[in-house]
Amino acid sequence: MSRKSKYGEVGVVGLGIMGGAFAKHLAGAGFQVIGYDVARARRTAVQRLGGVAAGSSADVAAMAPIVITSLPSLSAFEAALFGKNGIGDGARKGLIVIEASTLPIETKENARQRLAARGVVLLDCPISGTGAQAAVKDIVIYVSGDRRASAKCTRVFEGFARNHYYCGEFGAGSKLKFIANLLVTIHNLSAAEAFVLAERAGLDSNLMYRVIKDGAGTSRMFEVRGPLMAKRRYLPATMKIDVYQKDIAIIKQFASKLKCPTPLFALSKRYYDMAYAGGYEKQDTAAVHAVLEKLARNAAKRR
């Protein structure tokens, strides 16, 4: 190992915006981080933290008793857990996997069963918070699944999150995450709408941000993404439009199966689709502000 650790080893598979932040905080908290990502630069970043850059997901599973997975897509999830040199290949009996990605519950349940056959416990632990919040350890974990395994992970949760909640049987965490993301989708668009209205009214965006942030009209999304909207710059992205399309699709499917009306979410989805189609797919979801700005300009020209 690269250095002596206070709390032992913890693995992180998927070292993107979220997973990279997890690794950083865990290293700072006294864990020996063993990380793997398909991107070489991200593996190198783990070494700069004093951690170990593993050669594969299997190597991470072989070296750490607890592994966190934070993956951007279904294909990445399947490859990391069950592909060649995946976690399943290197896992020892008793391994606990903290699955922090936002994915359909059915996908996670299938993985839970497949890993259980190998003596591995998978916990459903989605994250509430943006990449910017993860960077400053301002995220919350919705933990669900085997309670005893969850209790064994308490120190790890405390190492990379502001708070964590045990939410019940496997899948409950994801259900809460979908509800949280539904609100994020709406609140982010409402923040963009407020900024465009302020701009059309001739108000200074930075002044508006400071004033509204201190009053009853604020929200976490207004506070987190407002600065990007005020600057009209949506990079670097803490949640890319194209990645968030996956999350939106999951929420839509979840609500549809429950036959639950989601009128504000359904309306909001249109503007994320417009941002994606308008060339903002690799930019932050704050780019819905640019979509509303363009609509406002076009409306003004028609007068």
Backbone hydrogen bonds, N-H to C=O, Kabsch-Sander energy under -0.5 kcal/mol:
donor,donor_aa,acceptor,acceptor_aa,energy
6,K,30,G,-1.8
7,Y,30,G,-2.2
10,V,32,Q,-2.1
11,G,66,I,-2.9
12,V,34,I,-2.3
13,V,68,I,-3.1
14,G,12,V,-0.6
14,G,36,Y,-2.8
20,G,16,G,-2.5
21,A,17,I,-0.9
22,F,18,M,-2.3
23,A,19,G,-2.4
24,K,20,G,-2.0
25,H,21,A,-2.4
26,L,22,F,-2.6
27,A,23,A,-2.4
28,G,24,K,-2.0
29,A,25,H,-1.6
30,G,27,A,-1.1
31,F,26,L,-2.4
32,Q,8,G,-3.1
33,V,31,F,-0.9
34,I,10,V,-2.4
35,G,33,V,-0.6
35,G,52,V,-2.7
36,Y,12,V,-2.2
40,R,38,V,-0.5
42,R,39,A,-0.5
43,R,39,A,-1.4
44,T,40,R,-2.4
45,A,41,A,-1.7
46,V,42,R,-1.3
47,Q,43,R,-1.4
48,R,44,T,-1.8
49,L,45,A,-0.9
49,L,46,V,-0.6
50,G,47,Q,-1.6
51,G,46,V,-2.4
52,V,33,V,-3.0
54,A,35,G,-2.8
54,A,52,V,-0.9
57,S,85,N,-0.6
58,A,85,N,-2.2
60,V,56,S,-1.5
61,A,57,S,-2.2
62,A,58,A,-1.8
63,M,59,D,-1.3
63,M,60,V,-0.6
64,A,60,V,-1.9
67,V,96,I,-2.6
68,I,11,G,-3.0
69,T,98,I,-2.5
70,S,13,V,-2.4
77,F,73,S,-2.1
78,E,74,L,-2.5
79,A,75,S,-2.2
80,A,76,A,-2.5
81,L,77,F,-2.1
82,F,78,E,-2.8
83,G,78,E,-0.7
83,G,79,A,-1.2
86,G,83,G,-2.0
87,I,80,A,-2.9
88,G,81,L,-2.8
89,D,86,G,-1.0
90,G,86,G,-1.1
90,G,87,I,-0.6
91,A,87,I,-1.7
92,R,61,A,-0.5
94,G,119,G,-3.2
95,L,92,R,-1.9
96,I,65,P,-2.0
97,V,121,V,-3.2
98,I,67,V,-3.1
98,I,96,I,-0.6
99,E,97,V,-0.9
99,E,123,L,-2.5
100,A,69,T,-2.8
100,A,98,I,-0.8
103,L,101,S,-0.8
108,K,104,P,-1.7
109,E,105,I,-2.9
110,N,106,E,-2.2
111,A,107,T,-1.9
112,R,108,K,-2.7
113,Q,109,E,-2.1
114,R,110,N,-2.1
115,L,111,A,-2.6
116,A,112,R,-2.3
117,A,113,Q,-1.5
118,R,115,L,-1.7
119,G,116,A,-1.8
120,V,115,L,-2.3
121,V,95,L,-2.6
122,L,120,V,-0.5
123,L,97,V,-3.1
123,L,121,V,-0.5
124,D,144,S,-2.3
125,C,99,E,-2.9
125,C,123,L,-0.8
127,I,100,A,-0.8
128,S,140,V,-3.2
129,G,127,I,-0.7
131,G,238,T,-0.7
134,A,130,T,-2.5
135,A,131,G,-2.0
136,V,132,A,-0.7
136,V,133,Q,-0.8
137,K,134,A,-1.6
138,D,133,Q,-3.4
140,V,128,S,-2.0
141,I,163,N,-1.8
142,Y,126,P,-2.5
143,V,141,I,-0.9
143,V,165,Y,-2.9
144,S,124,D,-1.7
145,G,168,G,-2.5
150,S,146,D,-2.1
151,A,147,R,-2.3
152,K,148,R,-1.4
153,C,149,A,-0.7
153,C,150,S,-1.2
154,T,151,A,-1.2
157,F,153,C,-2.8
158,E,154,T,-2.5
159,G,155,R,-1.0
159,G,156,V,-0.6
160,F,156,V,-0.9
160,F,157,F,-1.0
161,A,157,F,-1.5
162,R,139,I,-2.0
163,N,139,I,-1.4
165,Y,141,I,-2.6
167,C,143,V,-3.9
167,C,165,Y,-0.7
172,A,169,E,-2.3
175,K,171,G,-2.1
176,L,172,A,-2.1
177,K,173,G,-2.1
178,F,174,S,-2.6
179,I,175,K,-1.7
180,A,176,L,-2.5
181,N,177,K,-2.8
182,L,178,F,-2.0
183,L,179,I,-1.9
184,V,180,A,-2.3
185,T,181,N,-2.7
186,I,182,L,-1.8
187,H,183,L,-3.3
188,N,184,V,-2.7
189,L,185,T,-1.4
190,S,186,I,-2.5
191,A,187,H,-2.0
192,A,188,N,-1.9
193,E,189,L,-2.6
194,A,190,S,-2.0
195,F,191,A,-2.2
196,V,192,A,-2.3
197,L,193,E,-2.3
198,A,194,A,-2.3
199,E,195,F,-2.4
200,R,196,V,-2.5
201,A,197,L,-1.4
202,G,199,E,-1.5
203,L,198,A,-2.6
208,M,204,D,-2.7
209,Y,205,S,-2.4
210,R,206,N,-2.1
211,V,207,L,-2.5
212,I,208,M,-2.8
213,K,209,Y,-2.2
214,D,210,R,-0.8
214,D,211,V,-0.6
215,G,212,I,-1.9
218,T,215,G,-1.2
223,E,219,S,-2.3
224,V,220,R,-2.6
225,R,221,M,-2.7
226,G,222,F,-1.5
229,M,225,R,-1.9
230,A,226,G,-2.8
231,K,227,P,-1.7
232,R,228,L,-1.0
233,R,228,L,-1.8
241,I,280,Y,-0.5
241,I,283,Q,-2.3
242,D,281,E,-2.8
244,Y,240,K,-2.6
245,Q,241,I,-1.5
246,K,242,D,-0.6
246,K,243,V,-0.9
247,D,243,V,-1.0
248,I,244,Y,-2.7
249,A,245,Q,-2.1
250,I,246,K,-1.8
251,I,247,D,-2.2
252,K,248,I,-2.4
253,Q,249,A,-2.2
254,F,250,I,-2.5
255,A,251,I,-2.7
256,S,252,K,-2.2
257,K,253,Q,-2.2
258,L,254,F,-1.2
259,K,256,S,-1.2
260,C,255,A,-2.4
266,A,262,T,-2.7
267,L,263,P,-2.0
268,S,264,L,-2.4
269,K,265,F,-2.4
270,R,266,A,-0.8
270,R,267,L,-0.7
271,Y,267,L,-0.6
271,Y,268,S,-1.2
272,Y,268,S,-1.2
273,D,269,K,-2.3
274,M,270,R,-2.0
275,A,271,Y,-1.8
276,Y,272,Y,-2.3
277,A,273,D,-2.5
278,G,274,M,-1.6
279,G,276,Y,-1.1
280,Y,275,A,-2.2
281,E,276,Y,-0.5
283,Q,280,Y,-2.1
284,D,234,Y,-2.7
285,T,239,M,-1.6
287,A,284,D,-2.4
288,V,285,T,-1.7
289,H,286,A,-2.1
290,A,287,A,-0.7
291,V,287,A,-1.3
292,L,288,V,-2.1
293,E,289,H,-2.4
294,K,290,A,-2.2
295,L,291,V,-2.0
296,A,292,L,-2.3
297,R,293,E,-2.4
298,N,294,K,-2.4
299,A,295,L,-2.1
300,A,296,A,-2.0
301,K,297,R,-1.8
302,R,298,N,-1.1
303,R,300,A,-1.0
